[in-house]
Amino acid sequence: MTLTPADAPMPGRQVALVDLLDRLLAGGVVITGDLVLSIADIDLVRISLRALITSVSTLTEPSPPDPADGEPP
């Protein structure tokens, strides 16, 4: 089996939890998932979960104008 560059392991790098959270909150993260409760292969409960996690400052930043709108900046 030959490893391609995409499959090669990344060099070990320590990242502080605070730095990781800062990067995630700066850009925002969407978490989705499905939870199904079933008995004897009969679905009884299905829950779809969706969460947007971001910082307040990221949400309140004005977005750049969309050129497709045709409105001048």
Secondary structure in CASP SS format (residue, H / E / C, confidence):
PFRMAT SS
TARGET T0000
AUTHOR 0000-0000-0000
METHOD secondary structure of the structure
MODEL  1
M C 1.00
T C 1.00
L C 1.00
T C 1.00
P C 1.00
A C 1.00
D C 1.00
A C 1.00
P C 1.00
M C 1.00
P C 1.00
G C 1.00
R C 1.00
Q C 1.00
V C 1.00
A C 1.00
L H 1.00
V H 1.00
D H 1.00
L H 1.00
L H 1.00
D H 1.00
R H 1.00
L H 1.00
L H 1.00
A H 1.00
G H 1.00
G C 1.00
V E 1.00
V E 1.00
I E 1.00
T E 1.00
G E 1.00
D E 1.00
L E 1.00
V E 1.00
L E 1.00
S E 1.00
I E 1.00
A C 1.00
D C 1.00
I E 1.00
D E 1.00
L E 1.00
V E 1.00
R E 1.00
I E 1.00
S E 1.00
L E 1.00
R E 1.00
A E 1.00
L E 1.00
I E 1.00
T C 1.00
S C 1.00
V H 1.00
S H 1.00
T H 1.00
L H 1.00
T H 1.00
E C 1.00
P C 1.00
S C 1.00
P C 1.00
P C 1.00
D C 1.00
P H 1.00
A H 1.00
D H 1.00
G C 1.00
E C 1.00
P C 1.00
P C 1.00
END
